[in-house]
């Protein structure tokens, strides 16, 4: 593999400078520019000779005979594997933005992930993707019964992965006799307290063992209907869940010059918006990753991506976990001319943040 090619310190410095110049300008770079702008204390002829050597081993290439050189996919791979470290400032910037703008104590979890993805897209300048968490354990986090109008009550069930199920029932099933709203609200709160006391922190399977006889006599009328609803929640949890991928930042990222070809853009949009079932196993194969892999950032560059629409893209992805078990992924997609040190830091920070939220380690408010 080219990434295993041993480079001298000078060759490393020239490759690093070439990548950084091209990432910044999107223009091929020549030896004179590198000599003047990056402080090399040798002649431009020496730098030109080094760039020629880098081209011979496939790390640089000339798009046109009279042009300067630009990194190849192998050059980016060498740059990512050997020549950079994640940008700590970018990591801190994302953590601060998440802390200030995401309140995990309120709101729908999918909506919060959409906001998290938008922040990642804004800070990186690339397309941000976050999968909704998959969690086989399905431990109950919170249950709440609320009256939504004069005739209907909603049961809301939240699992420890912040996935939410809700079901609506007719109030006549629970309270055939006429009651005022305040009285019903008080009873529903008592019932919610009962459910949380007995079921919070337990698996959905524990629903079947709930002893409704512990309810006071005046609340027994709720037992049958709510019992049936909770059994339906448990039944649904056993069905394979379709993983949704939250995607943000498409319009901004597609302004990059690499996405100037209409056909290429159409293929990428088709994949992101209508063919996520193809994207998911290629990027986020959660089930095949063990704990040792859970924090590993994966960077796929150009043709390393199996899907044709991604062959001209770079994909940076990292799993997020719940109690050290991978349950979802965060990713950034952009051109291969990517600011990798920033993208890697931002994706890792987002994954670490979500892992802390799902594991209850200091992000709850």
Residue pairs with C-beta under 8 A, 6 or more apart in sequence:
2 57
2 58
2 59
2 74
2 77
2 78
3 74
3 77
3 78
3 81
3 82
5 57
5 59
5 78
7 15
7 78
7 82
10 42
10 50
11 50
11 53
11 54
12 82
12 83
13 38
13 40
14 34
14 40
14 47
14 50
14 51
14 54
15 54
15 59
15 60
15 71
15 75
15 78
15 79
15 83
16 79
16 83
16 84
17 29
17 34
17 37
17 38
17 40
18 29
18 34
18 51
18 54
18 60
18 69
18 70
18 71
18 75
19 71
19 75
19 76
19 79
19 83
21 27
21 29
21 33
21 34
21 37
21 38
22 28
22 29
22 70
22 71
22 337
23 337
23 338
23 339
26 256
26 257
26 337
27 68
28 62
28 63
28 64
28 67
28 68
28 69
28 70
29 68
29 69
29 70
30 48
30 68
30 69
31 44
31 45
31 47
31 48
31 51
31 68
32 44
33 68
34 40
34 44
34 47
34 51
35 42
35 43
35 44
35 47
40 46
40 47
51 60
51 69
54 60
54 69
54 75
55 61
55 62
55 69
58 72
58 74
58 75
59 71
59 72
59 74
59 75
59 78
60 69
60 70
60 71
60 72
60 75
61 69
61 70
61 72
62 68
62 69
62 70
63 70
71 79
71 336
71 337
73 301
73 302
73 303
73 304
73 336
76 301
76 302
76 314
76 336
76 338
76 340
77 301
77 304
79 340
80 299
80 301
80 340
80 344
84 340
84 341
84 344
85 341
86 341
86 344
86 345
86 348
87 341
87 342
87 344
87 345
88 345
90 123
90 341
90 342
90 345
90 346
90 349
91 345
91 346
91 348
91 349
92 349
93 123
94 119
94 120
94 123
94 345
94 346
94 349
94 350
94 353
95 349
95 353
97 119
97 123
98 116
98 119
98 350
98 353
99 363
101 115
101 119
102 112
102 115
102 116
102 119
103 112
103 365
104 112
104 162
104 357
104 363
104 364
104 365
105 364
105 365
108 164
109 132
109 158
109 161
109 162
109 163
109 164
110 132
110 244
110 246
112 162
113 130
113 132
113 246
114 246
114 248
116 130
116 350
116 353
116 354
117 128
117 129
117 130
117 246
117 247
117 248
117 249
118 128
118 248
118 249
120 128
120 130
120 248
120 249
120 330
120 332
120 346
120 347
120 350
121 127
121 128
121 248
121 249
121 252
121 253
121 332
122 249
122 252
123 346
124 249
124 332
124 334
124 342
124 343
124 346
124 347
125 249
125 252
125 253
125 334
125 339
126 249
126 253
126 332
126 333
126 334
126 338
126 343
127 247
127 248
127 249
127 250
127 253
127 272
127 332
127 333
127 334
128 247
128 248
128 249
128 330
128 331
128 332
129 245
129 246
129 247
129 272
129 283
129 329
129 330
129 331
129 332
129 333
130 245
130 246
130 328
130 329
130 330
130 331
130 350
130 354
131 243
131 244
131 245
131 246
131 280
131 284
131 286
131 328
131 329
132 163
132 243
132 244
132 245
132 246
132 328
133 161
133 162
133 163
133 320
133 322
133 327
133 328
133 358
134 161
134 241
134 243
134 286
134 327
134 328
135 159
135 160
135 161
135 163
135 322
135 327
137 160
137 203
138 159
138 160
138 161
138 203
138 204
138 237
139 159
139 160
139 201
139 202
139 203
139 204
140 157
140 158
140 159
140 160
140 199
140 200
140 201
140 202
140 203
140 204
140 206
141 158
141 159
141 160
141 162
141 200
141 201
142 156
142 157
142 158
142 196
142 200
143 155
143 156
143 157
143 158
143 192
143 195
143 196
143 199
143 200
144 155
144 156
144 192
145 153
145 154
145 155
145 156
145 188
145 189
145 191
145 192
145 195
145 226
146 153
146 154
146 156
146 188
147 153
147 154
147 171
147 181
147 184
147 185
147 188
148 154
148 168
150 171
150 181
151 170
151 171
151 172
152 168
152 169
152 170
152 171
153 168
153 169
153 171
153 174
153 184
153 188
154 166
154 167
154 168
154 169
155 166
155 167
155 169
155 226
155 229
155 230
156 164
156 165
156 166
157 164
157 165
157 166
157 230
157 233
158 164
159 204
159 237
160 322
160 358
161 322
161 327
161 358
162 357
162 358
165 233
165 236
167 229
167 232
167 233
169 225
169 229
171 184
173 225
174 221
174 222
174 225
175 184
175 221
187 218
187 219
187 222
190 219
191 215
191 219
191 222
191 226
194 214
194 215
194 219
195 226
195 230
198 210
198 211
198 214
199 206
199 207
199 210
204 233
204 234
204 237
205 234
207 230
207 231
207 233
207 234
208 231
208 234
210 227
210 230
212 220
212 223
212 227
215 222
215 223
243 280
243 284
243 328
244 276
245 276
245 279
245 280
245 284
247 272
247 273
250 269
250 272
253 259
253 333
253 334
254 265
254 268
256 334
256 335
256 337
258 312
258 335
258 336
258 337
259 265
259 268
259 335
264 309
264 312
267 308
267 309
268 309
268 310
268 313
270 309
271 278
271 279
271 307
271 309
271 310
272 279
278 307
279 307
282 305
282 306
282 307
282 310
283 315
283 317
283 329
283 331
284 317
284 319
284 328
284 329
284 331
286 319
286 326
286 327
286 328
286 329
289 319
289 326
291 324
291 325
291 326
293 319
293 326
294 319
294 321
294 324
294 325
294 326
295 318
295 319
295 321
295 351
295 352
296 318
296 319
297 316
297 317
297 318
297 344
297 347
297 348
298 315
298 316
298 317
298 318
299 314
299 315
299 316
299 317
299 340
299 344
300 310
300 314
300 315
300 317
301 314
301 336
302 311
302 312
302 313
302 314
302 336
303 311
305 311
305 313
305 315
310 333
312 335
312 336
313 333
313 334
313 335
313 336
314 333
314 334
314 335
314 336
314 338
314 340
314 343
315 331
315 332
315 333
316 331
316 332
316 338
316 340
316 343
316 344
316 347
317 329
317 330
317 331
317 332
317 347
318 329
318 330
318 331
318 347
318 348
318 350
318 351
319 326
319 327
319 328
319 329
319 330
319 351
320 326
320 327
320 328
320 329
320 330
320 350
320 351
320 352
320 353
320 354
320 355
320 358
321 327
321 355
321 358
321 359
322 355
322 358
322 359
323 358
323 359
324 359
327 358
328 354
329 351
330 347
330 350
330 351
330 354
331 347
332 343
332 346
332 347
334 343
353 363
355 361
356 362
356 363
357 363
357 364
